[in-house]
Amino acid sequence: MSACQIYLTTPSQFDPVPFGKTLAAALDVVKVACVQMRLKDAEDEAILRAAEILRPVCHDRDVTFLLNDRPDLAKETGCDGVHIGQDDMSCAEARNLMGPDAVIGVSCHGSRHLAINAVEAGADYAAFGAFFPTTTKKTEENPTPEILSWWRDIGNVPAVAIGGITPDNAPLLIEAGADFLAVISAVWNHEHGPVSALKNFNRVLAETSA
C-alpha cells in the first residue's frame, strides 16, 4: 500500500495573483500530491482566471491540479480533473465530458453506498468526511475512521479523508487507511504560514504507519 499523501485544498476565497505566489513558494519546499482549487460563490470568469494562474504553478512542479464542482470549467482550463459533490454533475456525466484520463473524485460523506456507486460510475477516488469539526463547510455527517478501514479492506480506489484535519488528529485517519488527507484551514490559517503547516503534516505522515 502506498504511503498516505497530502491533498491540499485552497481557501474558498483568494486573490489568485498573490495566492499563486504563496502556493508556488509552498510547493517548492514541501511535497504535496495534488491541489484542489475551491473557489466558492465565484463567477465563472473569476474561476477561469484563477485556474489559469494556479494550474501552471502546479504543473511546473508535477503536482496534480483539480477543480472543485465544475467539470465543464475543469475541462476548459486544462485541469487534471475535478472533485464533485452529490449535488453537482454526476460522476458518469463528468467522465463523459472530461474523458478517460481525467481524475474524478466524489464526495461520499459517510456513506458506503455512495462510495460504491461512485466507483461504479467511474470515480478515481472517494472522499469521506467530515471526520472532525470544520468551519470550511456545513456538514451533516461525521463518519468514524472505521469507514476508511472498510474501504481499504475492500480494495477499491483511494480514499481521501476530509474535515478538520490537523497534525494532531491526522494519525488516527492514516492508521485507519486514508490514502490522502485533504487539508485546508490547518494550512492556510497556520500562525507560522502554510510552509510550516505542511512541514508538520509531512512529518506526521513520515512518522505514522499507514
VEXMI-336828 format. One record per residue (C-alpha): residue number from 1; x, y, z; chain. Coordinates in pm, whole numbers. Last residue first. Layout:
<nodes>
NUM, X, Y, Z, A
...
</nodes>
This chain:
<nodes>
210, -26, 357, 708, A
209, 246, 384, 970, A
208, 280, 731, 1117, A
207, 618, 902, 1140, A
206, 654, 1003, 777, A
205, 296, 1124, 754, A
204, 335, 1320, 1078, A
203, 647, 1491, 944, A
202, 459, 1565, 623, A
201, 183, 1734, 818, A
200, 425, 1948, 1018, A
199, 609, 2050, 702, A
198, 273, 2146, 554, A
197, 199, 2378, 846, A
196, 541, 2543, 833, A
195, 505, 2602, 461, A
194, 149, 2730, 503, A
193, 229, 3013, 745, A
192, 356, 3045, 1103, A
191, 16, 3107, 1261, A
190, -148, 2840, 1048, A
189, -467, 2965, 885, A
188, -380, 2843, 535, A
187, -258, 2501, 645, A
186, -489, 2393, 927, A
185, -772, 2559, 737, A
184, -736, 2343, 425, A
183, -615, 1983, 440, A
182, -744, 1684, 247, A
181, -551, 1384, 378, A
180, -484, 1116, 117, A
179, -466, 736, 122, A
178, -665, 709, 444, A
177, -642, 362, 598, A
176, -737, 371, 966, A
175, -375, 438, 1064, A
174, -369, 749, 848, A
173, -700, 867, 989, A
172, -595, 837, 1353, A
171, -253, 981, 1271, A
170, -415, 1301, 1134, A
169, -562, 1413, 1466, A
168, -264, 1614, 1592, A
167, -130, 1720, 1251, A
166, -472, 1872, 1181, A
165, -775, 1753, 985, A
164, -1099, 1946, 1032, A
163, -1286, 1766, 754, A
162, -1163, 1540, 478, A
161, -1019, 1190, 430, A
160, -947, 1090, 71, A
159, -983, 719, -1, A
158, -808, 553, -294, A
157, -992, 325, -540, A
156, -1112, -18, -425, A
155, -953, -295, -224, A
154, -1241, -400, 1, A
153, -1010, -373, 300, A
152, -912, -11, 243, A
151, -1276, 97, 224, A
150, -1360, -80, 549, A
149, -1060, 75, 720, A
148, -1161, 418, 595, A
147, -1516, 365, 721, A
146, -1371, 285, 1062, A
145, -1242, 641, 1084, A
144, -1585, 744, 1218, A
143, -1827, 932, 998, A
142, -1944, 1285, 1072, A
141, -2244, 1358, 855, A
140, -2439, 1681, 820, A
139, -2153, 1909, 727, A
138, -2153, 2283, 665, A
137, -1830, 2397, 504, A
136, -1486, 2526, 594, A
135, -1563, 2570, 963, A
134, -1471, 2214, 1049, A
133, -1540, 1971, 1331, A
132, -1370, 1635, 1272, A
131, -1425, 1340, 1037, A
130, -1603, 1543, 771, A
129, -1585, 1308, 600, A
128, -1511, 1062, 320, A
127, -1379, 1134, -29, A
126, -1387, 851, -284, A
125, -1121, 830, -554, A
124, -1088, 767, -926, A
123, -1463, 774, -988, A
122, -1602, 578, -1283, A
121, -1973, 537, -1219, A
120, -1917, 202, -1042, A
119, -1662, 377, -823, A
118, -1910, 645, -726, A
117, -2185, 392, -657, A
116, -1958, 208, -414, A
115, -1878, 531, -234, A
114, -2241, 640, -223, A
113, -2343, 309, -66, A
112, -2063, 321, 189, A
111, -2196, 657, 304, A
110, -2014, 882, 550, A
109, -1971, 1181, 319, A
108, -1929, 1035, -33, A
107, -1769, 1336, -201, A
106, -1656, 1222, -546, A
105, -1320, 1237, -720, A
104, -1254, 1246, -1091, A
103, -902, 1241, -1233, A
102, -917, 1288, -1609, A
101, -766, 1025, -1840, A
100, -1088, 867, -1962, A
99, -1257, 1183, -2089, A
98, -1367, 1511, -1935, A
97, -1728, 1525, -2053, A
96, -1811, 1155, -2041, A
95, -1638, 1125, -1705, A
94, -1826, 1424, -1566, A
93, -2154, 1275, -1685, A
92, -2075, 944, -1514, A
91, -1971, 1122, -1195, A
90, -2294, 1316, -1185, A
89, -2287, 1696, -1216, A
88, -2304, 1857, -873, A
87, -2537, 1786, -581, A
86, -2350, 1478, -457, A
85, -2023, 1664, -464, A
84, -1764, 1677, -738, A
83, -1385, 1696, -745, A
82, -1239, 1760, -1087, A
81, -951, 1656, -1308, A
80, -610, 1731, -1448, A
79, -713, 2088, -1523, A
78, -689, 2208, -1882, A
77, -889, 2527, -1838, A
76, -1191, 2426, -2045, A
75, -1201, 2075, -1900, A
74, -1203, 2200, -1543, A
73, -1459, 2463, -1639, A
72, -1703, 2197, -1758, A
71, -1622, 1959, -1473, A
70, -1722, 2230, -1220, A
69, -1753, 2131, -853, A
68, -1393, 2179, -736, A
67, -1104, 2198, -979, A
66, -808, 1963, -967, A
65, -436, 2017, -1024, A
64, -194, 1726, -991, A
63, 151, 1839, -877, A
62, 446, 1787, -1110, A
61, 608, 2117, -1002, A
60, 553, 2306, -1327, A
59, 206, 2152, -1335, A
58, 110, 2303, -1002, A
57, 212, 2663, -1071, A
56, 89, 2613, -1428, A
55, -264, 2540, -1299, A
54, -271, 2821, -1043, A
53, -287, 3120, -1279, A
52, -518, 2979, -1547, A
51, -734, 2831, -1273, A
50, -771, 3170, -1105, A
49, -878, 3335, -1430, A
48, -1129, 3062, -1512, A
47, -1278, 3073, -1163, A
46, -1309, 3452, -1177, A
45, -1471, 3434, -1520, A
44, -1717, 3172, -1399, A
43, -1834, 3394, -1117, A
42, -1737, 3298, -763, A
41, -1964, 3166, -489, A
40, -1697, 2919, -373, A
39, -1345, 2893, -515, A
38, -1201, 2552, -436, A
37, -887, 2480, -634, A
36, -777, 2128, -543, A
35, -404, 2077, -521, A
34, -238, 1739, -552, A
33, 28, 1511, -410, A
32, 209, 1769, -194, A
31, 578, 1763, -102, A
30, 701, 2079, 70, A
29, 958, 2340, -33, A
28, 884, 2446, -389, A
27, 517, 2364, -335, A
26, 496, 2624, -56, A
25, 662, 2902, -256, A
24, 441, 2824, -555, A
23, 129, 2840, -339, A
22, 224, 3179, -197, A
21, 299, 3311, -546, A
20, -33, 3181, -674, A
19, -205, 3342, -376, A
18, -60, 3679, -472, A
17, -204, 3650, -825, A
16, -520, 3449, -748, A
15, -678, 3678, -487, A
14, -844, 3430, -254, A
13, -1179, 3289, -147, A
12, -1276, 2929, -65, A
11, -924, 2861, 65, A
10, -725, 2617, -147, A
9, -726, 2242, -95, A
8, -408, 2040, -46, A
7, -426, 1663, -77, A
6, -126, 1544, 126, A
5, -13, 1184, 98, A
4, -61, 849, 273, A
3, 203, 591, 187, A
2, 128, 346, -89, A
1, 0, 0, 0, A
</nodes>
